[in-house]
């Protein structure tokens, strides 16, 4: 999704949650400064014309892993990567704001998993802690205005951003695994994020 199409939804999200665009942009500037590489071409080669399975971090993800079709490119949303990895599946890319990051992310990244690291207003300490520790392919993203080597494919939370990226980069098909957008056993902020994920995914025909 082009930023001009995404921005109105972004502004709605800021208003809904009371987030600060200035803080988002400050975090994006920090992320840009922390990394001098941009492995977007590798992600494009991986995705364009291919079938992609995007794994969200719903509580039942481990039970759904058998639904990942053979031969699909596998994207993981944040802590879903650990679930996959502990079941013998190394995702091709992890979309993360780093709040679910563990040392497994470093291992996966070293082995070739693309880390798509997202900056937003309240993860600056996490960016400072993790980004320099990632030795492998890395892509920087923001939910605000993209610039330089910091990209914005659309989407808000880790799972829907992964779907938006797959869509924007030309995936042939996108299969959602481990998405429970109607989960009521979550706190009010998470419930709001799930509501927005459902709304945003519907925009690109991937409501679940």
Residue frames relative to the residue before (quaternion, step in Angstrom):
aa qw qx qy qz dx dy dz
X 1.0000 0.0000 0.0000 0.0000 0.00 0.00 0.00
X 0.4434 -0.6828 0.5127 0.2725 3.56 -0.88 0.95
X 0.6038 -0.5955 0.3812 0.3681 3.56 -1.07 0.71
X 0.6063 0.5668 -0.3626 0.4240 3.60 1.02 -0.69
X 0.6750 0.4571 -0.2875 0.5027 3.59 1.12 -0.64
X 0.6707 0.5141 -0.2891 0.4497 3.56 1.08 -0.74
X 0.6060 0.6389 -0.3623 0.3055 3.59 0.91 -0.92
X 0.6449 0.5157 -0.3646 0.4304 3.68 0.83 -0.74
X 0.6515 0.4915 -0.3171 0.4831 3.60 1.02 -0.73
X 0.6131 0.5506 -0.3365 0.4558 3.57 1.04 -0.77
X 0.6649 0.4967 -0.3058 0.4666 3.57 0.92 -0.87
X 0.6211 0.5289 -0.3340 0.4722 3.59 1.06 -0.71
X 0.6531 0.5184 -0.3058 0.4596 3.57 0.99 -0.89
X 0.6233 0.5349 -0.3368 0.4604 3.58 0.97 -0.83
X 0.6826 0.4842 -0.2847 0.4675 3.56 0.90 -0.95
X 0.6479 0.5422 -0.3209 0.4282 3.59 0.95 -0.88
X 0.7873 0.3248 -0.1593 0.4993 3.59 0.84 -0.99
X 0.4335 -0.7005 0.4628 0.3273 3.58 1.21 -0.33
X 0.3510 0.7446 -0.4900 0.2869 3.56 1.17 0.61
X 0.4122 -0.7143 0.5217 0.2184 3.56 -1.28 0.45
X 0.4080 -0.7018 0.5270 0.2517 3.57 -0.76 1.02
X 0.6126 0.5593 -0.3474 0.4373 3.58 1.02 -0.77
X 0.6620 0.4939 -0.3036 0.4750 3.58 0.99 -0.83
X 0.6146 0.5382 -0.3434 0.4633 3.59 1.03 -0.76
X 0.6983 0.4743 -0.2736 0.4610 3.56 0.90 -0.94
X 0.5968 0.5434 -0.3563 0.4707 3.58 1.13 -0.60
X 0.6586 0.5012 -0.3025 0.4729 3.58 0.97 -0.87
X 0.6461 0.5214 -0.3205 0.4560 3.59 0.98 -0.82
X 0.6383 0.5184 -0.3252 0.4670 3.58 1.02 -0.78
X 0.6342 0.5169 -0.3267 0.4731 3.57 1.03 -0.75
X 0.6504 0.5141 -0.3183 0.4598 3.58 0.90 -0.92
X 0.6322 0.5269 -0.3317 0.4612 3.59 0.98 -0.81
X 0.6822 0.4890 -0.2858 0.4624 3.57 0.99 -0.82
X 0.6643 0.5320 -0.3007 0.4305 3.58 1.12 -0.67
X 0.7918 0.1955 -0.1176 0.5665 3.59 1.15 -0.44
X 0.2153 -0.7842 0.5713 0.1106 3.53 -0.98 0.90
X 0.6467 0.5055 -0.3320 0.4647 3.58 1.22 0.26
X 0.1154 -0.7704 0.6255 0.0444 3.52 -1.27 0.55
X 0.0837 -0.8415 0.5337 0.0013 3.55 -0.24 1.28
X 0.1841 0.8077 -0.5321 0.1751 3.57 1.10 0.70
X 0.6258 0.5376 -0.3768 0.4212 3.68 0.84 -0.73
X 0.6322 0.5260 -0.3388 0.4570 3.60 1.03 -0.70
X 0.6569 0.4957 -0.3132 0.4740 3.60 1.00 -0.77
X 0.6177 0.5337 -0.3432 0.4646 3.60 1.01 -0.74
X 0.6591 0.5029 -0.3109 0.4648 3.60 0.90 -0.91
X 0.6520 0.5358 -0.3050 0.4414 3.54 1.04 -0.79
X 0.7880 0.3984 -0.1567 0.4424 3.55 0.92 -1.01
X 0.6306 0.6053 -0.3567 0.3298 3.58 0.80 -1.01
X 0.8512 0.0908 -0.1079 0.5056 3.55 -0.72 1.16
X 0.6167 0.5561 -0.3351 0.4452 3.59 1.29 0.11
X 0.4973 -0.6064 0.5247 0.3311 3.53 -1.35 0.29
X 0.1131 -0.8147 0.5686 0.0127 3.57 -0.80 1.03
X 0.1622 -0.7378 0.6467 0.1058 3.57 -1.07 0.84
X 0.1451 -0.7825 0.6024 0.0615 3.57 -0.77 1.07
X 0.1711 -0.8098 0.5583 0.0580 3.57 -0.63 1.17
X 0.2148 -0.7675 0.5956 0.1003 3.55 -0.69 1.16
X 0.5144 -0.6714 0.4497 0.2871 3.55 -1.25 0.26
X 0.1521 0.7878 -0.5740 0.1637 3.58 0.88 0.91
X 0.6483 -0.5524 0.3502 0.3897 3.61 -1.10 0.61
X 0.7316 0.4375 -0.2415 0.4638 3.58 1.07 -0.65
X 0.2915 0.8021 -0.4932 0.1686 3.60 1.22 0.19
X 0.6483 0.5427 -0.3414 0.4106 3.61 0.81 -0.93
X 0.6718 0.4956 -0.2973 0.4634 3.60 1.05 -0.73
X 0.7013 0.4789 -0.2601 0.4595 3.58 1.22 -0.43
X 0.4302 0.7460 -0.4477 0.2407 3.59 1.22 -0.19
X 0.6114 0.5623 -0.3552 0.4289 3.59 1.11 -0.59
X 0.6066 0.5648 -0.3506 0.4360 3.60 1.26 -0.28
X 0.4993 0.6312 -0.4521 0.3846 3.62 1.20 -0.15
X 0.3707 -0.7599 0.4797 0.2348 3.61 -0.46 1.11
X 0.5512 -0.6094 0.4606 0.3358 3.56 -1.05 0.77
X 0.8059 0.2938 -0.2166 0.4661 3.56 -0.97 0.85
X 0.5459 0.6161 -0.4094 0.3934 3.60 1.22 -0.10
X 0.4797 -0.5763 0.5718 0.3329 3.52 -1.27 0.52
X 0.2024 -0.8068 0.5480 0.0883 3.60 -0.88 0.94
X 0.1102 -0.7512 0.6500 0.0337 3.53 -0.86 1.11
X 0.1303 -0.7748 0.6129 0.0842 3.57 -1.09 0.73
X 0.3256 -0.7231 0.5775 0.1937 3.53 -1.12 0.76
X 0.8485 -0.2026 0.1028 0.4779 3.55 -0.59 1.26
X 0.8686 -0.0138 0.0072 0.4953 3.62 -0.76 -1.03
X 0.4730 0.6434 -0.4543 0.3949 3.61 1.22 -0.13
X 0.5653 0.6084 -0.3832 0.4042 3.59 1.14 -0.58
X 0.6491 0.5151 -0.3229 0.4572 3.59 0.98 -0.79
X 0.6257 0.5316 -0.3391 0.4593 3.58 1.01 -0.81
X 0.6542 0.5048 -0.3090 0.4708 3.57 0.90 -0.90
X 0.6867 0.5136 -0.2838 0.4291 3.55 0.81 -1.09
X 0.6754 0.4883 -0.2916 0.4694 3.58 0.99 -0.82
X 0.6948 0.3990 -0.2684 0.5348 3.59 1.30 -0.24
X 0.6546 -0.5796 0.2963 0.3843 3.56 1.17 0.57
X 0.6094 0.5237 -0.3589 0.4749 3.59 1.22 0.35
X 0.1367 -0.7726 0.6144 0.0833 3.58 -0.66 1.08
X 0.3605 -0.7589 0.4928 0.2265 3.61 -0.46 1.14
X 0.5437 -0.6201 0.4604 0.3284 3.55 -1.20 0.57
X 0.7881 -0.0042 0.0123 0.6154 3.58 1.15 -0.62
X 0.1724 -0.7549 0.6245 0.1020 3.55 -1.18 0.69
X 0.1953 -0.7600 0.6132 0.0908 3.55 -0.81 1.08
X 0.1588 0.8374 -0.4900 0.1829 3.56 -0.34 1.22
X 0.2624 -0.7091 0.6259 0.1909 3.52 -1.20 0.70
X 0.5580 -0.6832 0.3140 0.3511 3.53 1.41 0.42
X 0.5073 0.6543 -0.4560 0.3266 3.63 1.11 0.04
X 0.7134 0.3597 -0.2613 0.5417 3.58 1.28 -0.13
X 0.3885 0.7591 -0.4539 0.2584 3.58 1.27 0.21
X 0.0270 -0.7487 0.6619 0.0236 3.53 -1.22 0.72
X 0.7075 -0.4334 0.3221 0.4558 3.57 -1.26 -0.01
X 0.5146 0.6245 -0.4269 0.4037 3.60 1.21 -0.28
X 0.5938 0.5646 -0.3703 0.4376 3.59 1.08 -0.65
X 0.6337 0.5183 -0.3302 0.4698 3.59 0.99 -0.77
X 0.6490 0.5144 -0.3134 0.4647 3.60 0.95 -0.88
X 0.6715 0.4907 -0.3010 0.4665 3.59 0.87 -0.93
X 0.6595 0.5137 -0.3050 0.4562 3.56 0.93 -0.92
X 0.6358 0.5231 -0.3255 0.4649 3.58 0.99 -0.80
X 0.7000 0.4659 -0.2593 0.4751 3.58 1.09 -0.74
X 0.7110 -0.4866 0.2489 0.4423 3.60 1.27 0.03
X 0.4589 0.6571 -0.4639 0.3773 3.59 1.24 -0.04
X 0.3714 -0.7271 0.5331 0.2216 3.58 -0.84 0.99
X 0.2282 -0.7580 0.5982 0.1248 3.57 -0.79 1.05
X 0.1115 -0.7709 0.6262 0.0339 3.57 -0.60 1.20
X 0.0826 -0.8577 0.5070 -0.0202 3.53 0.09 1.39
X 0.2186 -0.8121 0.5381 0.0562 3.51 -0.77 1.17
X 0.2232 -0.7674 0.5903 0.1131 3.57 -0.99 0.92
X 0.1514 0.7516 -0.6387 0.0655 3.55 -1.05 0.83
X 0.7837 -0.4476 0.1853 0.3889 3.52 -1.25 0.42
X 0.7997 0.3078 -0.1759 0.4846 3.59 1.00 -0.64
X 0.6366 0.5136 -0.3836 0.4287 3.61 1.05 0.53
X 0.2384 0.8019 -0.5158 0.1846 3.60 1.16 0.48
X 0.6620 0.4888 -0.3409 0.4545 3.68 0.81 -0.78
X 0.6409 0.5189 -0.3231 0.4644 3.59 1.04 -0.75
X 0.6168 0.5269 -0.3443 0.4726 3.60 1.00 -0.75
X 0.6709 0.5053 -0.2972 0.4542 3.56 0.89 -0.94
X 0.6875 0.4948 -0.2825 0.4502 3.58 1.02 -0.76
X 0.8161 0.3605 -0.1442 0.4281 3.57 0.78 -1.07
X 0.6416 0.6001 -0.3682 0.3043 3.60 0.75 -0.98
X 0.6989 0.4674 -0.2829 0.4616 3.60 0.84 -0.89
X 0.6349 0.5324 -0.3286 0.4534 3.59 1.24 -0.31
X 0.5984 0.5674 -0.3633 0.4336 3.60 1.23 -0.25
X 0.2302 -0.8425 0.4769 0.0994 3.59 -0.40 1.22
X 0.7149 0.4918 -0.2325 0.4394 3.57 1.21 -0.49
X 0.8054 -0.2742 0.1920 0.4892 3.58 -1.24 -0.44
X 0.0106 -0.8175 0.5717 -0.0693 3.55 -0.91 0.98
X 0.0794 -0.7545 0.6508 0.0315 3.52 -1.16 0.79
X 0.2677 -0.7664 0.5665 0.1411 3.57 -0.94 0.90
X 0.0296 -0.8044 0.5934 0.0045 3.59 -0.99 0.85
X 0.1531 -0.7485 0.6393 0.0877 3.50 -1.36 0.46
X 0.3932 -0.6853 0.5387 0.2926 3.59 -1.23 0.32
X 0.6270 0.4909 -0.3318 0.5058 3.55 1.35 -0.03
X 0.8120 -0.2656 0.1794 0.4878 3.60 -1.21 -0.44
X 0.3611 -0.7322 0.5260 0.2383 3.62 -0.70 0.98
X 0.0335 0.7869 -0.6152 0.0343 3.56 -1.19 0.55
X 0.8427 0.1392 -0.0886 0.5124 3.56 -1.16 0.53
X 0.7730 -0.2869 0.2404 0.5122 3.56 -0.71 -1.10
X 0.5358 0.5669 -0.4298 0.4549 3.59 1.19 0.61
X 0.1846 -0.8475 0.4969 0.0272 3.55 -0.43 1.30
X 0.1038 -0.7547 0.6404 0.0979 3.54 -1.34 0.28
X 0.1315 -0.8134 0.5657 0.0345 3.58 -0.45 1.27
X 0.5797 -0.5260 0.3915 0.4837 3.57 1.29 -0.24
X 0.6315 0.5137 -0.4079 0.4134 3.53 -1.29 0.33
X 0.3517 -0.7707 0.5108 0.1465 3.53 -1.21 0.60
X 0.7860 0.2082 -0.1311 0.5671 3.61 0.59 -1.05
X 0.7447 -0.4566 0.2380 0.4246 3.57 -1.24 0.46
X 0.6906 0.5010 -0.2963 0.4292 3.59 0.84 -0.93
X 0.7218 0.4173 -0.2822 0.4746 3.58 0.76 -0.93
X 0.5882 0.5524 -0.3867 0.4466 3.62 1.11 -0.48
X 0.6197 0.5356 -0.3418 0.4607 3.58 1.06 -0.70
X 0.6555 0.4972 -0.3082 0.4776 3.58 1.00 -0.82
X 0.6445 0.5151 -0.3240 0.4629 3.59 0.94 -0.84
X 0.6493 0.5129 -0.3247 0.4581 3.60 0.97 -0.80
X 0.6397 0.5195 -0.3285 0.4615 3.59 0.93 -0.86
X 0.6542 0.5102 -0.2983 0.4719 3.56 0.99 -0.88
X 0.6972 0.4902 -0.2796 0.4420 3.58 0.84 -0.99
X 0.7356 0.4288 -0.2281 0.4722 3.57 1.07 -0.73
X 0.6454 -0.6146 0.2940 0.3453 3.56 1.23 0.41
X 0.2105 0.7803 -0.5582 0.1878 3.59 1.04 0.68
X 0.4977 -0.6518 0.4872 0.3003 3.56 -1.07 0.76
X 0.7688 -0.0687 0.0609 0.6328 3.57 0.97 -0.93
X 0.1744 -0.7624 0.6130 0.1115 3.55 -1.26 0.45
X 0.1040 -0.7872 0.6076 0.0155 3.55 -0.76 1.14
X 0.2517 -0.7763 0.5616 0.1366 3.58 -0.83 0.98
X 0.0441 -0.7724 0.6332 -0.0233 3.55 -0.90 1.08
X 0.8395 0.1885 -0.1105 0.4975 3.60 -0.96 0.76
X 0.4803 0.6066 -0.4750 0.4191 3.56 1.03 0.83
X 0.0568 0.7648 -0.6403 0.0435 3.57 -0.81 1.01
X 0.0876 -0.8579 0.5062 0.0108 3.52 0.29 1.32
X 0.6800 0.4505 -0.2873 0.5021 3.58 1.28 -0.12
X 0.3166 0.7669 -0.4993 0.2496 3.59 1.25 0.31
X 0.1942 -0.8031 0.5552 0.0948 3.61 -0.65 1.11
X 0.6086 0.5749 -0.3504 0.4199 3.60 1.24 -0.24
X 0.5194 0.6004 -0.4180 0.4416 3.54 0.90 1.01
X 0.5858 -0.5735 0.4269 0.3818 3.56 -1.23 0.35
X 0.7097 -0.4916 0.2886 0.4140 3.61 -1.19 0.38
X 0.6365 0.5187 -0.3454 0.4544 3.62 0.99 -0.71
X 0.6614 0.4894 -0.3031 0.4808 3.57 0.93 -0.90
X 0.6184 0.5390 -0.3496 0.4526 3.60 1.02 -0.75
X 0.6402 0.5186 -0.3155 0.4708 3.56 1.04 -0.79
X 0.6512 0.5123 -0.3162 0.4621 3.57 0.99 -0.80
X 0.6450 0.5038 -0.3223 0.4757 3.59 1.02 -0.75
X 0.6169 0.5382 -0.3408 0.4623 3.58 1.03 -0.76
X 0.6824 0.4742 -0.2869 0.4766 3.57 0.92 -0.89
X 0.6101 0.5472 -0.3554 0.4496 3.59 1.01 -0.73
X 0.6549 0.5135 -0.3100 0.4596 3.57 0.94 -0.91
X 0.6640 0.5086 -0.2929 0.4632 3.56 0.95 -0.92
X 0.6981 0.4782 -0.2793 0.4539 3.58 0.88 -0.95
X 0.6551 0.5116 -0.3261 0.4504 3.59 0.92 -0.84
X 0.6087 0.5561 -0.3536 0.4419 3.56 1.09 -0.66
X 0.5727 0.6095 -0.3718 0.4030 3.58 1.14 -0.61
X 0.7874 0.2773 -0.1440 0.5314 3.57 1.02 -0.76
X 0.6244 -0.6188 0.3160 0.3568 3.53 1.21 0.64
X 0.6236 0.5322 -0.3508 0.4525 3.58 1.14 0.53
X 0.2270 0.7606 -0.5712 0.2090 3.56 0.96 0.80
X 0.2195 -0.8068 0.5463 0.0484 3.55 -1.02 0.82
